Each structure stands twice: as C-alpha cells, then as structure tokens.
Amino acid sequence: WLHIGHAKAICIDFGVAQEFGGRCHLRMDDTNPTTEDMEYVRAIQRDVKWLGFDWGEHFYYASDYFDRYYELGRLLIERKRAYVCDLSEEEFSKSYRGTITEPGRVSPFASRSVEENLDLFRRMKEGEFKDGERVLRARIDMSSPNMKMRDPPLVRIKHAHHFRTGDKWCIYPLYDYAHCLEDSFEGVTHSLCTLEFESARELYDWVIQATEVPHVPRQTEFARLNITYMVMSKRKLLQLVEQKHVSGWDDPRMPTIAGLRRRGYTPEALRAFCARIGVAKNISTVEIALLEHTIREDLD
C-alpha cells in the first residue's frame, strides 16, 4: 500500500493501481479538530473518485486510532522516551529549542518520574488542564542538528469539538506522531511525501522504532509539482477563497482538481500529464504549455 500526500503522486500511482484493479487506500488525517470538516472529506472523496480511483473498504480516518495513540504515548512514558512538559510552545521555541547553530536546552520538566508523567498524561486526557498548559514531548536529543529531533511535541491539549469523535477527546496527536503510526497500523509499505518533509523522516523513523509497532513503513520524499503561471500554495489558495476573490475551491480559475474539472479538464488528461512529467528529487517547474497540450490531445 502507498500512502500518498500529494495529488501529483495520486495521478502517477494510478497506473500502478489500475494493474491491481484500480484500488487505492484513502485516509483522512483529521488530527486537528479546529481545521477539519466533513465538507473537506466529501470534496476529497469526490475528487479522488473523479480521478479514477476506487478505495473500496480501504477508507480510514486518523481519528480511528485515537485510543491507540494514547496507549502508545503511555508506552513511551514507561520506556522513558517521552515526558509531560509544562512549557508553552512559545517558551520552548524561544528559550529551549536553540537555533541551527546552537544546541537547545533540556526542559526543566524532563526529569519527572515515570509515575508522575503517567498521572499527568491521564489528567490531560481527562480534561483537567487548559489548552497549551501541558504537552507530551518525545525525549530525544536537544543537541541534534535536526531541529525536528529536539524533543518535539507528540500530543497536545485542544478543547475543541471533533466532527467524528465529538467531545470524547481533548488531547490530539501532532501530525508527525500520528502519521507514521497510521501507516504502520494500515500496513503501508511506502509513504510518499514532498521534499519539505525530508527533515521529518528522522522523527518518522524514531517514532516507529520507539513504539516498536510490528509493521515498519518507509517514508520517501519527491519534488512537488510546480507549474508556470499557477499558484500552488494551499495557504494562498485558502486566502483567495476566504476573502471571496473566487467563488470557492471549485472556481474554474482555481488550480484545484475541482476547479480543473469545472474548467473542462478530463481525468485521463491529468493522469497522462503526471505520467509524462514523472517523479523527480530535484525541484523544477513544468511549463503550463505541456498541461494544455495534454488536455488538447485528450479532447481531440
């Protein structure tokens, strides 16, 4: 199974998926209750189906595993691989994380006993503390040259309603903690993501090794898809939608799958385009003329 975090990879892998009946594995990473919505879930399902995929019974949510994230957090505490920290994210970033050239400092709360950490983690789960008041941190290496490995947060407190689990949970896993475990639970062999996640691979491997989950997935990074004259940043596209410069995510001017569909593009053309440009490690930009040529070729 491939877990794919980018539409370019979805299209490229379609050729492989077709060989096995066109089946794919679809997961919603709904680890942040304040940014998730069923509207996005339905839109992603609609777009992926339009591209030609059928995930059958292999449709998952990160929230399916909230209990397991909690139990593995307890396991990390028992193995002295994690601790409950009272520092806010701002305090930790400014005074303890260090810089690229300077090592960080160990949190004053890293010396808590296993028993105290287990008790605090349980109380975090039961809603005893406010948002940001405490966090479960990995105990790794505050002098690591990789900033991601300097005792990163694993589980944080968020008193927010989740669209699937309601108000059952007030602690939620960070993506870097949940993602690799989800891949393991679901039997993913290769987890594909773009190059900006390269620094996170070390943490991905650390969580898998520290929790000793039975299945070991592997993360591989590739260059993201850039096209001339097209804005591809999700942050900037969200700004266009929220400020109502466009009518929505499916506005024909938007470089989204929904927008391209309304503009008249075909799924066959998009798959052919991605197969033609291939996968690379080097960051590059594809001429929009190639995309236009591919759609014209398919329509002809």
C-alpha positions in Angstrom: 0.0 0.0 0.0 1.1 3.5 -0.7 0.1 6.5 1.4 0.3 9.5 -0.8 0.3 13.1 0.4 0.2 14.9 -3.0 -2.2 14.9 -6.0 0.8 14.5 -8.4 1.6 11.2 -6.8 -2.0 10.1 -6.8 -2.1 10.5 -10.5 1.3 8.9 -11.1 0.4 5.9 -9.0 -3.0 5.4 -10.8 -1.2 3.4 -13.5 0.1 1.0 -10.8 -3.3 0.9 -9.1 -5.0 0.0 -12.3 -2.8 -3.1 -12.6 -4.4 -4.3 -9.3 -8.0 -3.4 -10.2 -7.7 0.4 -9.8 -7.9 0.1 -6.0 -6.3 2.7 -3.7 -6.0 3.4 0.0 -7.6 6.7 1.2 -7.1 8.2 4.7 -8.2 11.5 6.2 -5.6 12.9 8.6 -8.2 14.5 10.9 -5.8 15.1 13.9 -6.6 18.8 14.3 -10.3 19.3 15.3 -10.2 23.0 14.6 -9.3 22.6 10.9 -11.3 19.5 9.9 -14.8 19.5 8.4 -17.0 16.9 6.6 -17.1 19.3 3.7 -13.4 18.6 3.0 -13.9 14.9 3.4 -16.7 14.8 0.8 -14.8 17.0 -1.6 -11.6 14.8 -1.4 -13.7 11.7 -1.9 -15.4 13.2 -4.9 -12.2 14.4 -6.5 -10.3 11.2 -6.0 -13.2 9.2 -7.4 -13.3 11.5 -10.4 -9.6 10.9 -11.0 -10.5 7.2 -11.4 -9.8 5.6 -8.0 -11.8 3.1 -6.0 -10.7 2.6 -2.4 -13.4 0.0 -1.7 -13.3 -0.9 2.0 -9.9 0.8 2.5 -11.1 4.2 3.7 -9.7 5.4 7.1 -9.5 8.3 9.4 -6.7 9.2 11.8 -9.4 9.5 14.5 -10.0 5.8 14.2 -6.8 5.4 16.2 -7.1 8.0 19.0 -7.1 5.3 21.7 -4.0 3.7 20.2 -2.1 7.0 20.1 -2.9 7.5 23.8 -1.8 3.9 24.8 1.4 4.3 22.8 2.0 7.6 24.5 1.8 5.8 27.8 4.2 3.2 26.5 6.7 5.9 25.5 6.5 7.4 29.0 7.0 3.9 30.6 10.1 3.5 28.4 11.4 7.0 29.4 11.1 8.0 25.8 8.5 10.8 26.5 7.5 13.2 29.3 4.8 15.7 30.1 6.2 19.3 29.7 4.6 22.4 31.2 6.4 24.8 28.8 4.2 26.6 26.3 5.2 26.2 22.6 6.4 29.8 22.6 8.5 29.4 25.8 10.1 26.2 24.4 10.8 27.8 21.0 12.3 31.0 22.4 14.3 29.7 25.3 14.9 25.9 25.0 14.9 24.7 21.4 18.1 26.6 20.4 19.0 27.6 16.8 20.5 25.9 13.8 24.0 26.8 15.1 23.3 26.5 18.8 22.1 23.4 20.7 18.9 23.5 22.7 18.5 23.2 26.5 16.7 20.3 28.2 13.3 21.2 29.6 13.2 21.6 33.4 10.3 19.1 33.4 12.2 16.3 31.5 13.3 14.8 34.9 9.8 13.9 36.1 9.4 10.3 37.2 7.5 7.8 35.1 4.7 7.7 37.7 4.3 11.5 37.6 4.3 11.6 33.8 1.7 8.8 33.6 -0.5 10.6 36.1 -0.2 14.0 34.3 -0.9 12.4 30.9 -4.0 10.7 32.3 -5.2 14.0 33.7 -4.5 15.7 30.3 -6.8 13.1 28.7 -9.5 13.7 31.3 -9.6 17.4 30.6 -8.1 18.7 33.8 -5.8 21.3 32.1 -6.3 24.2 29.7 -5.2 24.4 26.0 -1.5 24.6 25.8 -1.0 24.2 29.5 0.9 20.9 29.1 2.1 18.8 26.2 3.5 15.3 25.8 7.1 15.6 24.4 9.4 13.0 23.0 12.7 12.6 24.9 15.2 12.6 22.1 18.2 14.9 21.7 18.3 18.7 22.4 21.6 19.0 20.7 20.5 17.2 17.5 21.4 19.2 14.3 17.9 18.3 13.1 15.6 20.7 14.8 12.7 18.2 14.4 14.5 15.9 16.8 14.8 18.4 19.7 12.2 16.9 22.0 9.2 17.5 19.6 5.6 17.6 20.9 3.6 14.4 20.3 0.2 15.1 21.9 -1.3 18.5 22.8 -4.4 19.7 24.6 -7.2 21.1 22.5 -10.7 21.5 24.0 -12.5 21.5 20.6 -15.4 19.6 19.1 -14.2 16.9 16.6 -16.5 16.3 13.7 -16.3 12.5 14.2 -15.5 11.9 17.9 -17.4 14.8 19.2 -16.2 15.9 22.7 -14.8 12.5 23.7 -11.2 13.7 23.4 -9.5 16.9 24.5 -6.0 15.7 23.6 -4.9 15.2 20.0 -1.8 13.9 18.4 0.6 16.0 16.3 0.8 15.0 12.7 4.4 13.9 13.0 3.4 11.5 15.7 0.2 10.2 14.2 1.2 9.9 10.5 3.9 7.2 10.8 1.7 5.2 13.3 -1.2 5.3 10.9 1.0 4.0 8.1 2.1 1.1 10.4 -1.5 0.3 11.5 -2.7 0.1 7.9 0.2 -1.9 6.5 1.5 0.9 4.3 4.9 -0.1 2.9 5.9 3.2 1.2 4.7 6.7 2.4 5.3 9.3 -0.3 5.5 13.0 0.5 7.1 16.1 -0.8 10.6 17.3 -0.1 9.7 19.8 2.7 9.0 16.7 4.8 12.6 15.4 4.4 13.7 16.7 7.8 10.7 14.9 9.4 11.8 11.5 8.2 14.2 11.0 11.1 11.3 11.6 13.5 9.1 9.3 11.5 11.6 6.5 11.9 12.2 7.4 15.6 8.5 7.0 16.5 8.3 3.7 14.7 11.4 2.4 16.4 10.5 3.8 19.9 7.0 2.4 19.9 8.1 -1.0 18.4 5.0 -1.3 16.3 5.1 -4.6 14.4 4.9 -3.2 10.8 7.7 -0.8 9.7 6.8 1.6 6.8 9.3 3.7 4.9 9.0 7.4 4.0 10.2 8.6 0.6 10.3 12.3 -0.5 10.0 13.7 -4.0 9.8 17.1 -5.6 6.4 18.8 -5.5 4.6 19.7 -8.7 5.2 23.3 -9.8 3.6 24.7 -13.0 4.4 28.1 -14.6 1.8 30.8 -14.1 -0.1 28.8 -11.5 -0.3 29.5 -7.7 0.0 26.1 -6.0 0.3 27.2 -2.3 -2.6 25.9 -0.2 -2.2 28.9 2.1 -2.6 31.4 -0.7 -5.5 29.5 -2.3 -7.3 29.4 1.0 -6.8 33.2 1.2 -8.5 33.6 -2.2 -11.4 31.5 -1.0 -11.8 33.1 2.4 -11.5 36.7 1.1 -14.0 35.7 -1.7 -11.8 36.7 -4.6 -13.1 33.4 -6.1 -16.5 31.6 -5.7 -15.0 28.6 -3.9 -12.5 25.8 -4.1 -14.2 24.7 -7.3 -14.0 28.0 -9.1 -12.8 27.3 -12.6 -9.9 29.7 -12.1 -8.5 27.7 -9.2 -5.7 25.1 -9.9 -7.6 22.5 -7.8 -8.9 19.2 -9.1 -12.4 20.5 -8.6 -11.6 23.7 -10.4 -9.9 21.9 -13.3 -12.9 19.6 -13.6 -15.3 22.6 -14.0 -12.9 24.2 -16.5 -13.3 21.2 -18.7 -10.2 19.1 -18.0 -10.6 15.3 -18.1 -9.2 12.8 -15.5 -7.5 11.0 -18.4 -5.6 14.2 -19.4 -4.4 14.9 -15.8 -3.2 11.3 -15.3 -1.4 11.4 -18.7 0.2 14.8 -17.7 1.5 13.4 -14.4 2.8 10.2 -16.0 4.6 12.2 -18.7 6.4 14.5 -16.3 7.3 11.7 -13.9 8.8 11.9 -10.4 12.0 13.7 -9.5 14.1 14.6 -6.5 15.1 18.0 -7.9 12.8 20.9 -7.6 11.7 22.1 -11.0 8.8 23.9 -12.8 6.8 22.4 -15.6 5.6 24.6 -18.5 1.9 25.2 -18.5 2.0 24.6 -22.2 2.6 20.9 -21.5 -0.5 20.7 -19.4 -2.5 22.5 -22.1 -1.1 20.2 -24.8 -2.1 17.1 -22.8 -5.7 18.2 -22.3 -5.9 19.3 -26.0 -4.5 15.9 -27.0 -7.1 14.0 -24.9 -10.1 16.2 -26.1 -9.0 15.7 -29.7 
